[in-house]
Amino acid sequence: MSGKVYLVGAGPGAPDLLTLRAARLLGEAGIVFHDALVNPEILALAGRAKLVPVGKRCGTHSTAQTFINKQLIDAARKHPVVVRLKGGDPMLFGRAQEEIDALSAAGIEVEVVPGITAALAASASLKVSLTRRGIARNVALVTPRIGKTERESDWMASAVAADTAVIYMGAGEADAIAKALIERGRAAATPVAVLENASLPCEQWHFGSLAELGEMAQRVGAGPAIIVLGDVLRERVHAESRVHELLRKAV
Amino acid sequence: MSGKVYLVGAGPGAPDLLTLRAARLLGEAGIVFHDALVNPEILALAGRAKLVPVGKRCGTHSTAQTFINKQLIDAARKHPVVVRLKGGDPMLFGRAQEEIDALSAAGIEVEVVPGITAALAASASLKVSLTRRGIARNVALVTPRIGKTERESDWMASAVAADTAVIYMGAGEADAIAKALIERGRAAATPVAVLENASLPCEQWHFGSLAELGEMAQRVGAGPAIIVLGDVLRERVHAESRVHELLRKAV
């Protein structure tokens, strides 16, 4: 008899943005394999479990992935409930498919428990809806590849075509991203917000236009950051600029 | 003194896919204004609250929206905790901005609590990641407008450009959507899945190709349905076709 592996979304960071199902499974788990960026307060919910950190949220090397797969399979042969805890949602930029396929091939039952993805946490924190009547009827969630081949650069077509675009794991290459998107036809004046540490007490917002994105991203620290762009942000970015203008005059 | 209004995502339907924060706020609320489609088991968490249904999830008339805004403002003047509960996530196709803006204009504090959106619930249920190394680096979440002016039809550009597209509130016009997307350049053979009642025990999947979408959607019942399309689904759709083939031969 083999246990069951749950691929669980840890959400954006705040412990109470975990789902009820995720919290229950953490409590039941005999072992939890978690991304390095998962909040320790969330891990504390896994009171009975052995905690095994397995590399970084992004950039996991393929050898490392094979090793994670093997660890999950071995764990399911020992524990009835195995949790693989991933930042955000497992099915968005989370390499979940490789783990699902490896477990299925080994005859191990898998269940996926969705989590709040950073785009939704950012939108909530910003109080700006990602869609809006008459302004935005669609949203693209993309992760960039700068300087790669044309086929792999289709993320740009998606980020240019969408009314609202949310760019994951892009703050480190923000300047190149902004230049590439403007070159492909996105207006340089498109309002942009960059959010660092979404949903945590230390979260930080930076506002500006697409042309200013490179400069904005330089003010971002070491935490995970997300870039949101589109006309839905116009009023919010405008309001922030006015506040900055008043502060500058007051000094 | 005025209370605070929480715009809360109820998630896709399963009560335990609510966030911990949402569950806590429902328990504290003096009054809950909810979409018609919210699961009664979720409403049962609001033990002390007066429950006020406010129209349908989609298709809310603008006069009705103005009336909802007024009800929220009035409620915040009587109750410390007011919850506005919306299916899925409030900031995706949820008309949240109109409520946020009306409350802010009335000087009432607003907080948005994100929820699991149907695209993520569908992906989890299907066990197919929306992104996948070498196949899909981006996802578009769109809602269609069939037969409207060119400007308003930009949802198609986004659904065609994205590696994976998730179409909300489109099952009723599935045939026209498929024809429009194929005409705009999306391959007729693109694998498609339609999910009805995501995350609930009665959920139903339908698999096929974009060319078959119209016919697939005719088998969908009255529940909310979501359409997922893209190459990430190829193996899953292929496996389902083989099962169907075997079943047909066995009969």
Boltz contact constraints between the chains, C-beta under 6 A:
constraints:
  - contact:
      token1: [A, 16]
      token2: [B, 20]
      max_distance: 6.0
  - contact:
      token1: [A, 16]
      token2: [B, 21]
      max_distance: 6.0
  - contact:
      token1: [A, 17]
      token2: [B, 19]
      max_distance: 6.0
  - contact:
      token1: [A, 18]
      token2: [B, 20]
      max_distance: 6.0
  - contact:
      token1: [A, 19]
      token2: [B, 17]
      max_distance: 6.0
  - contact:
      token1: [A, 19]
      token2: [B, 19]
      max_distance: 6.0
  - contact:
      token1: [A, 20]
      token2: [B, 16]
      max_distance: 6.0
  - contact:
      token1: [A, 20]
      token2: [B, 18]
      max_distance: 6.0
  - contact:
      token1: [A, 21]
      token2: [B, 16]
      max_distance: 6.0
  - contact:
      token1: [A, 89]
      token2: [B, 120]
      max_distance: 6.0
  - contact:
      token1: [A, 91]
      token2: [B, 123]
      max_distance: 6.0
  - contact:
      token1: [A, 91]
      token2: [B, 129]
      max_distance: 6.0
  - contact:
      token1: [A, 91]
      token2: [B, 130]
      max_distance: 6.0
  - contact:
      token1: [A, 92]
      token2: [B, 130]
      max_distance: 6.0
  - contact:
      token1: [A, 92]
      token2: [B, 131]
      max_distance: 6.0
  - contact:
      token1: [A, 93]
      token2: [B, 131]
      max_distance: 6.0
  - contact:
      token1: [A, 96]
      token2: [B, 129]
      max_distance: 6.0
  - contact:
      token1: [A, 97]
      token2: [B, 129]
      max_distance: 6.0
  - contact:
      token1: [A, 97]
      token2: [B, 132]
      max_distance: 6.0
  - contact:
      token1: [A, 100]
      token2: [B, 127]
      max_distance: 6.0
  - contact:
      token1: [A, 112]
      token2: [B, 124]
      max_distance: 6.0
  - contact:
      token1: [A, 114]
      token2: [B, 116]
      max_distance: 6.0
  - contact:
      token1: [A, 114]
      token2: [B, 120]
      max_distance: 6.0
  - contact:
      token1: [A, 114]
      token2: [B, 121]
      max_distance: 6.0
  - contact:
      token1: [A, 114]
      token2: [B, 124]
      max_distance: 6.0
  - contact:
      token1: [A, 116]
      token2: [B, 114]
      max_distance: 6.0
  - contact:
      token1: [A, 120]
      token2: [B, 89]
      max_distance: 6.0
  - contact:
      token1: [A, 120]
      token2: [B, 114]
      max_distance: 6.0
  - contact:
      token1: [A, 121]
      token2: [B, 114]
      max_distance: 6.0
  - contact:
      token1: [A, 123]
      token2: [B, 91]
      max_distance: 6.0
  - contact:
      token1: [A, 124]
      token2: [B, 112]
      max_distance: 6.0
  - contact:
      token1: [A, 124]
      token2: [B, 114]
      max_distance: 6.0
  - contact:
      token1: [A, 127]
      token2: [B, 100]
      max_distance: 6.0
  - contact:
      token1: [A, 127]
      token2: [B, 112]
      max_distance: 6.0
  - contact:
      token1: [A, 129]
      token2: [B, 91]
      max_distance: 6.0
  - contact:
      token1: [A, 129]
      token2: [B, 96]
      max_distance: 6.0
  - contact:
      token1: [A, 129]
      token2: [B, 97]
      max_distance: 6.0
  - contact:
      token1: [A, 130]
      token2: [B, 91]
      max_distance: 6.0
  - contact:
      token1: [A, 130]
      token2: [B, 92]
      max_distance: 6.0
  - contact:
      token1: [A, 131]
      token2: [B, 92]
      max_distance: 6.0
  - contact:
      token1: [A, 131]
      token2: [B, 93]
      max_distance: 6.0
  - contact:
      token1: [A, 132]
      token2: [B, 97]
      max_distance: 6.0
  - contact:
      token1: [A, 137]
      token2: [B, 143]
      max_distance: 6.0
  - contact:
      token1: [A, 137]
      token2: [B, 155]
      max_distance: 6.0
  - contact:
      token1: [A, 138]
      token2: [B, 140]
      max_distance: 6.0
  - contact:
      token1: [A, 138]
      token2: [B, 142]
      max_distance: 6.0
  - contact:
      token1: [A, 138]
      token2: [B, 155]
      max_distance: 6.0
  - contact:
      token1: [A, 138]
      token2: [B, 158]
      max_distance: 6.0
  - contact:
      token1: [A, 139]
      token2: [B, 141]
      max_distance: 6.0
  - contact:
      token1: [A, 140]
      token2: [B, 138]
      max_distance: 6.0
  - contact:
      token1: [A, 140]
      token2: [B, 140]
      max_distance: 6.0
  - contact:
      token1: [A, 141]
      token2: [B, 139]
      max_distance: 6.0
  - contact:
      token1: [A, 142]
      token2: [B, 138]
      max_distance: 6.0
  - contact:
      token1: [A, 143]
      token2: [B, 137]
      max_distance: 6.0
  - contact:
      token1: [A, 155]
      token2: [B, 137]
      max_distance: 6.0
  - contact:
      token1: [A, 155]
      token2: [B, 138]
      max_distance: 6.0
  - contact:
      token1: [A, 157]
      token2: [B, 161]
      max_distance: 6.0
  - contact:
      token1: [A, 158]
      token2: [B, 138]
      max_distance: 6.0
  - contact:
      token1: [A, 158]
      token2: [B, 161]
      max_distance: 6.0
  - contact:
      token1: [A, 158]
      token2: [B, 162]
      max_distance: 6.0
  - contact:
      token1: [A, 161]
      token2: [B, 157]
      max_distance: 6.0
  - contact:
      token1: [A, 161]
      token2: [B, 158]
      max_distance: 6.0
  - contact:
      token1: [A, 161]
      token2: [B, 161]
      max_distance: 6.0
  - contact:
      token1: [A, 162]
      token2: [B, 158]
      max_distance: 6.0
